[in-house]
């Protein structure tokens, strides 16, 4: 199990949490009210920063319900948060629909998976198996 330290940047931000114990992803919540205009990438504040352990990453992914019902997705999906990053986690939402979408404080806007990062080295080869 990875231990992830969370620092609240606003008193009322919601720390990522799983809806069910066996879920793969943690829900991420908006820490602000903001309008996501059609066809306009919009960074949304989560109100927290975190410290991942070495050799771990956080993958930020869209929520299927927002995509299906409102055409809202995460633009750079999956977005990667590296272990060394200490700034606020923001979610880059994209509205693929035709109407503006209102994000409200406390709304579930994305999912986050904590995953291992395996050390790798590239070696040039003349042949592959």
Beta strands, then each sheet from edge to edge (+ up, - down):
strand 1: 5-8
strand 2: 26-29
strand 3: 34-36
strand 4: 42-45
strand 5: 48-51
strand 6: 56-61
strand 7: 72-74
strand 8: 79-82
strand 9: 90-95
strand 10: 101-103
strand 11: 108-116
sheet 1: 1+ 5-
sheet 2: 2+ 11- 6+ 8-
sheet 3: 3+ 10-
sheet 4: 4+ 9- 7+
end
